[in-house]
Amino acid sequence: MLSHYTVLEVGDYVAVPYAGKLLADCDAEVIKVEPPDGDSARRVAPFVSGDGRSESAVFGYLNTSKRSLTLAESSDRAPELLEELIETLGVDLVVEDRLDAYGLDARELQTRHDGLTVVSVTGFGSDGPFADYSAPEIVAMAESGQMNKMGYPGEPPLRPRVKSADYWAGQHAAIGGLASLLSRDLQDDSGQHVDVAARDVAITYMEGFVAGFSWSGACTERTGLGYPDQDGQPGLPALYETADGYISAAVSDARWGTFCEDVLERPELTSDERFSTPEARLENLPELRDVVESYTGEQDKWALFEEFQANGIPCGIVQTPTELLEFDHLHDREFWVDLELPNGETVTSPGFPFRVDGSPVPMGSPPALGEDNELYDELERDRTRLAASGVIR
């Protein structure tokens, strides 16, 4: 799909590597630039041992289908080598979060190379009063207001277990880079500098929360396991305990009668004053949960899933990792891939997030550190001397 593009990735751990992964898995040639000790993700658990060394499964997932070369950030030769790579290899796109560590300015670099697009990913953006402040993922989630809506009423905010803001920023870095390249190719533009701020990206995932406040002044409370109601206050529960786990279900007002009559088999609940209207159900949440879980708590979660879905009520299983790996639907869609790590060991990994023409997108293996340092030969550089001087590994 993108085999006509060459991308230079100069970034660490999640956001920029994830952007590079999305592009590489879509057939762009992505060349990852790492310091001699490697991307920090190489040191993130879990590790898979084999061939006398351990490899990070996290690094493996974030860096599929790429090439790797090393370059010391501290070397005074780093800026010229990076610029030579861009010119000699015909780089179309640079995705970065640490060009400054190599002594280069993103905007200046972009203007020096005709047709080049540079995508910069930072916490707060490349300009503005917060531009120089540090913003790892947890800071971006806090500053965006995302954490303010996570948790239980009256309790402190929570953070998600996964690095949501970093993955979102990586997605938008890939989208922004491709949009700029498309503009260049269709309109004969000269390339652009694309500025992605993880905090800004996270704000865009706030749905109507910010718009609702700016319009009505209503401040959404944390809603715990329930949906917010139309005023942003805690609404109906969305999670129910079963005999063997939990299900998540969305019982709308339109499906309330069906839920009572055909699922719970308690039609009298539709006329019970405690539950007859959305407002009444909201006022009597503890009693409502007791009623529902007196039924779900004795049932198998998969049987409930089928029953809810058969009655038009959206429902899902809160799946464990083991259940996910064994889930027939995902296997039927060929979602899981066997990913070979640089030490030769194989791990099961999530596949590409979309399919093309009904088929999964193939993913290549992640690279060993400096696996493609022969690219320096195209610059007519002596790799032995570069390694001896500490410029590369």
C-alpha beads as a LAMMPS data file, in Angstrom:
LAMMPS data file: protein, C-alpha beads

393 atoms
392 bonds

1 atom types
1 bond types

-500.0 500.0 xlo xhi
-500.0 500.0 ylo yhi
-500.0 500.0 zlo zhi

Masses

1 110.0

Atoms # bond

1 1 1 0.000 0.000 0.000
2 1 1 2.754 2.475 0.940
3 1 1 5.786 0.792 -0.635
4 1 1 6.707 3.969 -2.541
5 1 1 7.447 5.878 0.688
6 1 1 10.611 5.876 2.792
7 1 1 10.258 6.909 6.433
8 1 1 12.925 7.781 8.982
9 1 1 11.751 7.141 12.543
10 1 1 13.629 9.027 15.258
11 1 1 11.688 8.304 18.427
12 1 1 11.455 6.222 21.563
13 1 1 9.119 3.717 23.232
14 1 1 5.448 4.215 22.190
15 1 1 4.040 7.185 20.246
16 1 1 6.572 7.627 17.453
17 1 1 7.393 3.893 17.181
18 1 1 3.665 3.112 16.958
19 1 1 3.293 5.629 14.134
20 1 1 6.249 3.993 12.407
21 1 1 4.767 0.537 12.954
22 1 1 1.468 1.505 11.313
23 1 1 3.343 2.828 8.284
24 1 1 5.785 -0.094 8.113
25 1 1 3.042 -2.716 8.306
26 1 1 1.406 -0.933 5.363
27 1 1 4.612 -1.553 3.353
28 1 1 6.389 1.778 3.792
29 1 1 10.134 1.327 4.240
30 1 1 10.615 2.511 7.816
31 1 1 14.174 2.964 9.047
32 1 1 14.365 3.210 12.817
33 1 1 17.214 5.275 14.268
34 1 1 18.257 4.103 17.738
35 1 1 21.012 5.117 20.156
36 1 1 23.722 2.453 20.626
37 1 1 21.919 1.058 23.699
38 1 1 18.648 0.864 21.768
39 1 1 15.095 2.144 22.091
40 1 1 14.069 2.060 25.764
41 1 1 11.224 -0.304 24.818
42 1 1 13.881 -2.999 24.361
43 1 1 14.187 -2.940 28.159
44 1 1 10.453 -3.181 28.934
45 1 1 8.963 -6.465 30.213
46 1 1 7.738 -9.033 29.397
47 1 1 10.913 -10.611 28.046
48 1 1 11.213 -13.733 25.916
49 1 1 14.453 -15.686 26.290
50 1 1 16.183 -17.567 23.505
51 1 1 19.533 -17.922 21.744
52 1 1 21.301 -16.739 24.884
53 1 1 19.520 -13.393 25.122
54 1 1 16.165 -11.898 26.085
55 1 1 13.982 -9.764 23.847
56 1 1 11.123 -7.473 24.830
57 1 1 7.730 -8.523 23.498
58 1 1 6.630 -4.876 23.844
59 1 1 9.453 -3.698 21.589
60 1 1 8.623 -6.494 19.186
61 1 1 5.008 -5.395 18.829
62 1 1 5.816 -1.685 18.442
63 1 1 8.498 -2.213 15.818
64 1 1 7.228 -4.784 13.344
65 1 1 8.319 -4.601 9.704
66 1 1 11.070 -2.011 10.339
67 1 1 14.800 -1.726 9.726
68 1 1 17.174 -0.547 12.467
69 1 1 20.358 1.444 12.450
70 1 1 22.212 2.946 15.385
71 1 1 23.493 6.474 15.852
72 1 1 24.848 8.031 19.038
73 1 1 22.981 11.138 20.117
74 1 1 26.145 12.501 21.715
75 1 1 28.181 12.349 18.502
76 1 1 28.937 15.678 16.862
77 1 1 28.669 13.804 13.560
78 1 1 25.045 12.814 14.178
79 1 1 23.411 15.841 12.485
80 1 1 25.321 15.474 9.226
81 1 1 24.826 11.698 9.144
82 1 1 21.066 12.043 9.601
83 1 1 20.857 14.654 6.861
84 1 1 22.944 12.478 4.546
85 1 1 20.619 9.551 5.224
86 1 1 17.616 11.708 4.325
87 1 1 19.168 12.807 1.037
88 1 1 20.816 9.538 -0.005
89 1 1 17.928 7.229 0.889
90 1 1 15.292 9.561 -0.544
91 1 1 13.390 9.912 2.736
92 1 1 9.861 11.243 2.276
93 1 1 8.799 11.434 5.918
94 1 1 10.545 11.850 9.265
95 1 1 8.521 10.963 12.371
96 1 1 10.278 12.167 15.494
97 1 1 10.192 13.028 19.161
98 1 1 13.930 13.505 19.697
99 1 1 15.557 15.208 16.718
100 1 1 16.799 17.833 19.140
101 1 1 18.827 15.135 20.919
102 1 1 20.670 14.680 17.622
103 1 1 21.302 18.408 17.294
104 1 1 18.603 19.089 14.699
105 1 1 15.582 21.385 14.645
106 1 1 12.508 19.783 13.071
107 1 1 11.232 22.856 11.236
108 1 1 14.662 23.824 9.926
109 1 1 15.319 20.256 8.794
110 1 1 12.048 20.183 6.878
111 1 1 12.809 23.395 4.996
112 1 1 16.305 22.215 4.012
113 1 1 15.030 19.138 2.158
114 1 1 12.612 19.700 -0.700
115 1 1 9.534 17.492 -0.503
116 1 1 10.282 16.283 3.030
117 1 1 7.551 16.129 5.669
118 1 1 8.561 16.073 9.338
119 1 1 6.046 14.983 11.985
120 1 1 6.964 16.021 15.523
121 1 1 5.272 14.329 18.483
122 1 1 5.503 16.051 21.865
123 1 1 3.443 16.260 25.016
124 1 1 2.260 19.867 24.700
125 1 1 3.151 20.798 21.127
126 1 1 6.135 22.448 19.478
127 1 1 5.141 25.979 20.479
128 1 1 3.179 27.764 23.192
129 1 1 4.050 28.429 26.852
130 1 1 4.145 24.706 27.733
131 1 1 6.243 23.648 24.728
132 1 1 9.385 22.967 26.752
133 1 1 7.661 21.111 29.581
134 1 1 7.992 17.364 29.946
135 1 1 4.773 15.413 29.387
136 1 1 4.913 11.627 29.550
137 1 1 1.680 9.768 28.864
138 1 1 0.239 10.099 32.377
139 1 1 0.749 13.882 32.244
140 1 1 -1.011 14.105 28.868
141 1 1 -3.955 12.122 30.256
142 1 1 -4.164 14.385 33.300
143 1 1 -3.756 17.655 31.392
144 1 1 -6.320 16.632 28.771
145 1 1 -9.052 16.110 31.368
146 1 1 -9.281 12.405 30.503
147 1 1 -8.379 11.327 34.038
148 1 1 -10.959 13.705 35.486
149 1 1 -13.782 11.561 34.074
150 1 1 -12.273 8.215 35.134
151 1 1 -13.167 6.739 38.513
152 1 1 -16.056 6.710 40.948
153 1 1 -18.225 9.604 42.178
154 1 1 -16.585 11.312 45.135
155 1 1 -13.330 9.388 44.668
156 1 1 -9.963 10.486 43.189
157 1 1 -9.421 10.273 39.421
158 1 1 -7.964 7.120 37.902
159 1 1 -5.632 6.525 34.987
160 1 1 -6.004 3.813 32.324
161 1 1 -3.669 0.846 32.574
162 1 1 -2.580 1.184 28.945
163 1 1 -0.720 4.159 27.465
164 1 1 -3.774 5.531 25.681
165 1 1 -2.493 9.039 24.934
166 1 1 0.731 7.675 23.425
167 1 1 -1.088 5.274 21.119
168 1 1 -3.576 7.974 20.107
169 1 1 -0.713 10.373 19.377
170 1 1 1.011 7.702 17.305
171 1 1 -2.133 7.123 15.258
172 1 1 -2.496 10.827 14.545
173 1 1 1.200 11.168 13.721
174 1 1 0.770 8.496 11.038
175 1 1 -2.432 10.132 9.751
176 1 1 -0.890 13.608 9.726
177 1 1 2.214 12.383 7.936
178 1 1 0.221 10.557 5.270
179 1 1 -2.094 13.538 4.763
180 1 1 0.922 15.778 4.196
181 1 1 2.471 13.320 1.731
182 1 1 -0.837 13.058 -0.120
183 1 1 -0.995 16.843 -0.363
184 1 1 2.577 16.925 -1.640
185 1 1 1.947 14.257 -4.262
186 1 1 -1.403 15.604 -5.500
187 1 1 -0.714 19.328 -5.310
188 1 1 3.034 19.383 -5.909
189 1 1 3.635 20.881 -2.486
190 1 1 7.102 20.976 -1.001
191 1 1 6.406 19.107 2.233
192 1 1 5.267 20.320 5.640
193 1 1 5.994 20.259 9.345
194 1 1 3.197 18.447 11.228
195 1 1 2.937 19.179 14.956
196 1 1 1.214 16.502 17.103
197 1 1 0.660 17.175 20.824
198 1 1 -0.358 14.128 22.868
199 1 1 -2.378 16.315 25.264
200 1 1 -4.288 17.902 22.362
201 1 1 -4.999 14.508 20.815
202 1 1 -6.346 13.185 24.125
203 1 1 -8.702 16.169 24.399
204 1 1 -10.239 15.281 21.034
205 1 1 -11.321 11.926 22.521
206 1 1 -13.403 13.684 25.177
207 1 1 -16.543 13.334 23.033
208 1 1 -19.120 15.884 24.157
209 1 1 -17.767 16.533 27.643
210 1 1 -15.985 19.795 26.829
211 1 1 -18.705 20.953 24.426
212 1 1 -21.372 20.196 27.010
213 1 1 -19.632 22.259 29.650
214 1 1 -18.975 25.186 27.302
215 1 1 -22.652 25.212 26.282
216 1 1 -24.515 24.508 29.519
217 1 1 -21.921 24.766 32.271
218 1 1 -22.694 21.204 33.371
219 1 1 -19.561 19.560 34.728
220 1 1 -19.540 15.806 34.190
221 1 1 -18.917 13.794 37.325
222 1 1 -16.997 10.553 37.427
223 1 1 -19.525 7.813 36.815
224 1 1 -17.754 4.662 37.967
225 1 1 -19.212 1.590 36.271
226 1 1 -22.290 3.398 34.989
227 1 1 -23.095 5.428 31.927
228 1 1 -23.473 9.189 32.391
229 1 1 -27.025 10.439 32.050
230 1 1 -28.018 13.368 29.832
231 1 1 -26.758 15.821 32.462
232 1 1 -23.444 14.029 32.816
233 1 1 -24.292 12.457 36.172
234 1 1 -23.889 8.744 37.010
235 1 1 -26.436 6.702 35.104
236 1 1 -27.395 3.056 34.762
237 1 1 -24.816 0.416 35.631
238 1 1 -22.863 -0.946 32.681
239 1 1 -21.155 -3.873 34.418
240 1 1 -22.800 -6.860 36.076
241 1 1 -21.329 -9.777 37.987
242 1 1 -22.059 -13.292 36.740
243 1 1 -21.432 -16.744 38.175
244 1 1 -18.051 -16.898 36.430
245 1 1 -16.987 -13.312 35.774
246 1 1 -18.515 -10.088 34.487
247 1 1 -20.491 -8.816 31.531
248 1 1 -20.883 -5.294 30.223
249 1 1 -24.347 -4.429 28.938
250 1 1 -26.094 -1.336 27.610
251 1 1 -29.788 -1.511 28.519
252 1 1 -31.406 1.500 26.884
253 1 1 -34.805 2.838 27.880
254 1 1 -36.187 1.472 24.605
255 1 1 -35.038 -2.050 25.540
256 1 1 -36.008 -1.877 29.225
257 1 1 -39.298 -3.709 28.691
258 1 1 -37.628 -6.453 26.659
259 1 1 -34.913 -6.759 29.274
260 1 1 -37.424 -7.216 32.105
261 1 1 -39.821 -9.512 30.257
262 1 1 -37.557 -11.694 28.095
263 1 1 -34.215 -11.699 29.920
264 1 1 -35.002 -11.313 33.621
265 1 1 -38.483 -12.837 33.127
266 1 1 -39.863 -10.302 35.570
267 1 1 -42.432 -8.252 33.629
268 1 1 -43.716 -6.689 36.850
269 1 1 -40.550 -4.560 36.982
270 1 1 -41.805 -2.427 34.096
271 1 1 -44.623 -1.101 36.296
272 1 1 -42.590 -0.990 39.502
273 1 1 -42.420 2.683 40.474
274 1 1 -38.761 2.289 41.430
275 1 1 -37.801 1.297 37.882
276 1 1 -40.599 2.434 35.552
277 1 1 -38.747 5.493 34.194
278 1 1 -35.083 6.297 33.525
279 1 1 -35.186 8.880 36.318
280 1 1 -36.635 6.382 38.777
281 1 1 -34.041 3.769 37.870
282 1 1 -31.329 6.345 38.398
283 1 1 -32.675 7.199 41.855
284 1 1 -32.775 3.530 42.823
285 1 1 -29.496 2.257 41.420
286 1 1 -28.534 0.014 44.378
287 1 1 -31.896 -1.755 44.272
288 1 1 -31.692 -2.028 40.480
289 1 1 -28.254 -3.622 40.627
290 1 1 -29.462 -6.090 43.267
291 1 1 -32.400 -7.081 41.070
292 1 1 -30.288 -7.575 37.951
293 1 1 -27.421 -9.376 39.681
294 1 1 -29.823 -11.705 41.499
295 1 1 -30.301 -13.102 37.998
296 1 1 -26.918 -12.587 36.302
297 1 1 -25.011 -13.738 39.387
298 1 1 -26.329 -17.263 38.894
299 1 1 -25.731 -17.454 35.135
300 1 1 -22.770 -18.321 32.922
301 1 1 -21.374 -15.173 31.289
302 1 1 -21.325 -16.667 27.786
303 1 1 -24.933 -17.806 28.109
304 1 1 -25.860 -14.280 29.210
305 1 1 -23.966 -12.825 26.285
306 1 1 -25.984 -14.911 23.840
307 1 1 -29.256 -14.162 25.640
308 1 1 -28.716 -10.409 25.778
309 1 1 -27.638 -10.235 22.138
310 1 1 -30.588 -12.386 21.015
311 1 1 -32.907 -9.827 22.618
312 1 1 -31.254 -6.859 20.954
313 1 1 -29.359 -5.715 24.054
314 1 1 -25.682 -4.896 23.404
315 1 1 -23.548 -7.056 25.665
316 1 1 -19.922 -8.105 25.953
317 1 1 -17.794 -10.368 28.120
318 1 1 -15.090 -8.840 30.316
319 1 1 -12.480 -11.162 28.865
320 1 1 -9.263 -12.309 30.486
321 1 1 -6.043 -12.548 28.420
322 1 1 -6.452 -16.323 28.259
323 1 1 -9.999 -15.989 26.952
324 1 1 -8.921 -13.453 24.347
325 1 1 -6.197 -15.744 23.037
326 1 1 -8.676 -18.612 22.775
327 1 1 -11.586 -16.561 21.369
328 1 1 -12.860 -18.326 18.225
329 1 1 -14.052 -15.107 16.598
330 1 1 -10.545 -13.604 16.665
331 1 1 -9.039 -16.808 15.299
332 1 1 -11.621 -16.908 12.515
333 1 1 -10.584 -13.366 11.575
334 1 1 -6.895 -14.370 11.726
335 1 1 -6.323 -11.523 14.154
336 1 1 -3.453 -13.064 16.115
337 1 1 -0.028 -13.368 14.502
338 1 1 3.039 -15.399 15.398
339 1 1 5.722 -12.746 15.752
340 1 1 9.350 -13.818 15.484
341 1 1 11.624 -11.783 17.754
342 1 1 15.289 -11.049 16.922
343 1 1 16.451 -13.954 19.110
344 1 1 14.446 -16.407 17.027
345 1 1 11.709 -16.983 19.600
346 1 1 8.062 -16.599 18.589
347 1 1 5.298 -14.881 20.557
348 1 1 1.604 -14.431 19.866
349 1 1 0.897 -10.786 19.109
350 1 1 -2.098 -8.659 18.083
351 1 1 -2.337 -8.285 14.341
352 1 1 -2.885 -5.131 12.323
353 1 1 -5.962 -3.128 13.430
354 1 1 -7.766 -3.369 10.093
355 1 1 -8.160 -5.841 7.222
356 1 1 -7.873 -5.123 3.504
357 1 1 -10.133 -6.839 0.963
358 1 1 -11.121 -9.389 3.592
359 1 1 -7.562 -10.402 4.449
360 1 1 -5.291 -9.519 7.380
361 1 1 -2.387 -7.161 6.736
362 1 1 0.885 -9.148 6.988
363 1 1 3.422 -7.979 9.564
364 1 1 7.183 -8.402 9.328
365 1 1 9.508 -9.206 12.221
366 1 1 11.015 -6.473 14.420
367 1 1 14.713 -5.743 13.836
368 1 1 17.716 -6.534 15.977
369 1 1 19.571 -3.467 17.236
370 1 1 21.626 -2.007 14.386
371 1 1 20.615 -4.856 12.087
372 1 1 20.704 -2.555 9.067
373 1 1 23.803 -0.484 9.764
374 1 1 24.981 -1.426 6.271
375 1 1 22.824 1.497 5.159
376 1 1 25.794 3.663 6.108
377 1 1 27.630 2.037 3.196
378 1 1 25.328 3.955 0.877
379 1 1 26.777 7.122 2.378
380 1 1 30.243 5.800 1.530
381 1 1 31.061 5.778 5.233
382 1 1 33.431 3.294 6.857
383 1 1 31.266 1.438 9.365
384 1 1 34.292 0.027 11.159
385 1 1 35.609 3.512 11.855
386 1 1 32.157 4.769 12.851
387 1 1 31.838 1.923 15.351
388 1 1 35.351 2.405 16.697
389 1 1 34.628 6.078 17.369
390 1 1 31.336 5.273 19.141
391 1 1 29.124 6.865 16.494
392 1 1 27.328 3.573 15.828
393 1 1 27.232 0.215 17.540

Bonds

1 1 1 2
2 1 2 3
3 1 3 4
4 1 4 5
5 1 5 6
6 1 6 7
7 1 7 8
8 1 8 9
9 1 9 10
10 1 10 11
11 1 11 12
12 1 12 13
13 1 13 14
14 1 14 15
15 1 15 16
16 1 16 17
17 1 17 18
18 1 18 19
19 1 19 20
20 1 20 21
21 1 21 22
22 1 22 23
23 1 23 24
24 1 24 25
25 1 25 26
26 1 26 27
27 1 27 28
28 1 28 29
29 1 29 30
30 1 30 31
31 1 31 32
32 1 32 33
33 1 33 34
34 1 34 35
35 1 35 36
36 1 36 37
37 1 37 38
38 1 38 39
39 1 39 40
40 1 40 41
41 1 41 42
42 1 42 43
43 1 43 44
44 1 44 45
45 1 45 46
46 1 46 47
47 1 47 48
48 1 48 49
49 1 49 50
50 1 50 51
51 1 51 52
52 1 52 53
53 1 53 54
54 1 54 55
55 1 55 56
56 1 56 57
57 1 57 58
58 1 58 59
59 1 59 60
60 1 60 61
61 1 61 62
62 1 62 63
63 1 63 64
64 1 64 65
65 1 65 66
66 1 66 67
67 1 67 68
68 1 68 69
69 1 69 70
70 1 70 71
71 1 71 72
72 1 72 73
73 1 73 74
74 1 74 75
75 1 75 76
76 1 76 77
77 1 77 78
78 1 78 79
79 1 79 80
80 1 80 81
81 1 81 82
82 1 82 83
83 1 83 84
84 1 84 85
85 1 85 86
86 1 86 87
87 1 87 88
88 1 88 89
89 1 89 90
90 1 90 91
91 1 91 92
92 1 92 93
93 1 93 94
94 1 94 95
95 1 95 96
96 1 96 97
97 1 97 98
98 1 98 99
99 1 99 100
100 1 100 101
101 1 101 102
102 1 102 103
103 1 103 104
104 1 104 105
105 1 105 106
106 1 106 107
107 1 107 108
108 1 108 109
109 1 109 110
110 1 110 111
111 1 111 112
112 1 112 113
113 1 113 114
114 1 114 115
115 1 115 116
116 1 116 117
117 1 117 118
118 1 118 119
119 1 119 120
120 1 120 121
121 1 121 122
122 1 122 123
123 1 123 124
124 1 124 125
125 1 125 126
126 1 126 127
127 1 127 128
128 1 128 129
129 1 129 130
130 1 130 131
131 1 131 132
132 1 132 133
133 1 133 134
134 1 134 135
135 1 135 136
136 1 136 137
137 1 137 138
138 1 138 139
139 1 139 140
140 1 140 141
141 1 141 142
142 1 142 143
143 1 143 144
144 1 144 145
145 1 145 146
146 1 146 147
147 1 147 148
148 1 148 149
149 1 149 150
150 1 150 151
151 1 151 152
152 1 152 153
153 1 153 154
154 1 154 155
155 1 155 156
156 1 156 157
157 1 157 158
158 1 158 159
159 1 159 160
160 1 160 161
161 1 161 162
162 1 162 163
163 1 163 164
164 1 164 165
165 1 165 166
166 1 166 167
167 1 167 168
168 1 168 169
169 1 169 170
170 1 170 171
171 1 171 172
172 1 172 173
173 1 173 174
174 1 174 175
175 1 175 176
176 1 176 177
177 1 177 178
178 1 178 179
179 1 179 180
180 1 180 181
181 1 181 182
182 1 182 183
183 1 183 184
184 1 184 185
185 1 185 186
186 1 186 187
187 1 187 188
188 1 188 189
189 1 189 190
190 1 190 191
191 1 191 192
192 1 192 193
193 1 193 194
194 1 194 195
195 1 195 196
196 1 196 197
197 1 197 198
198 1 198 199
199 1 199 200
200 1 200 201
201 1 201 202
202 1 202 203
203 1 203 204
204 1 204 205
205 1 205 206
206 1 206 207
207 1 207 208
208 1 208 209
209 1 209 210
210 1 210 211
211 1 211 212
212 1 212 213
213 1 213 214
214 1 214 215
215 1 215 216
216 1 216 217
217 1 217 218
218 1 218 219
219 1 219 220
220 1 220 221
221 1 221 222
222 1 222 223
223 1 223 224
224 1 224 225
225 1 225 226
226 1 226 227
227 1 227 228
228 1 228 229
229 1 229 230
230 1 230 231
231 1 231 232
232 1 232 233
233 1 233 234
234 1 234 235
235 1 235 236
236 1 236 237
237 1 237 238
238 1 238 239
239 1 239 240
240 1 240 241
241 1 241 242
242 1 242 243
243 1 243 244
244 1 244 245
245 1 245 246
246 1 246 247
247 1 247 248
248 1 248 249
249 1 249 250
250 1 250 251
251 1 251 252
252 1 252 253
253 1 253 254
254 1 254 255
255 1 255 256
256 1 256 257
257 1 257 258
258 1 258 259
259 1 259 260
260 1 260 261
261 1 261 262
262 1 262 263
263 1 263 264
264 1 264 265
265 1 265 266
266 1 266 267
267 1 267 268
268 1 268 269
269 1 269 270
270 1 270 271
271 1 271 272
272 1 272 273
273 1 273 274
274 1 274 275
275 1 275 276
276 1 276 277
277 1 277 278
278 1 278 279
279 1 279 280
280 1 280 281
281 1 281 282
282 1 282 283
283 1 283 284
284 1 284 285
285 1 285 286
286 1 286 287
287 1 287 288
288 1 288 289
289 1 289 290
290 1 290 291
291 1 291 292
292 1 292 293
293 1 293 294
294 1 294 295
295 1 295 296
296 1 296 297
297 1 297 298
298 1 298 299
299 1 299 300
300 1 300 301
301 1 301 302
302 1 302 303
303 1 303 304
304 1 304 305
305 1 305 306
306 1 306 307
307 1 307 308
308 1 308 309
309 1 309 310
310 1 310 311
311 1 311 312
312 1 312 313
313 1 313 314
314 1 314 315
315 1 315 316
316 1 316 317
317 1 317 318
318 1 318 319
319 1 319 320
320 1 320 321
321 1 321 322
322 1 322 323
323 1 323 324
324 1 324 325
325 1 325 326
326 1 326 327
327 1 327 328
328 1 328 329
329 1 329 330
330 1 330 331
331 1 331 332
332 1 332 333
333 1 333 334
334 1 334 335
335 1 335 336
336 1 336 337
337 1 337 338
338 1 338 339
339 1 339 340
340 1 340 341
341 1 341 342
342 1 342 343
343 1 343 344
344 1 344 345
345 1 345 346
346 1 346 347
347 1 347 348
348 1 348 349
349 1 349 350
350 1 350 351
351 1 351 352
352 1 352 353
353 1 353 354
354 1 354 355
355 1 355 356
356 1 356 357
357 1 357 358
358 1 358 359
359 1 359 360
360 1 360 361
361 1 361 362
362 1 362 363
363 1 363 364
364 1 364 365
365 1 365 366
366 1 366 367
367 1 367 368
368 1 368 369
369 1 369 370
370 1 370 371
371 1 371 372
372 1 372 373
373 1 373 374
374 1 374 375
375 1 375 376
376 1 376 377
377 1 377 378
378 1 378 379
379 1 379 380
380 1 380 381
381 1 381 382
382 1 382 383
383 1 383 384
384 1 384 385
385 1 385 386
386 1 386 387
387 1 387 388
388 1 388 389
389 1 389 390
390 1 390 391
391 1 391 392
392 1 392 393
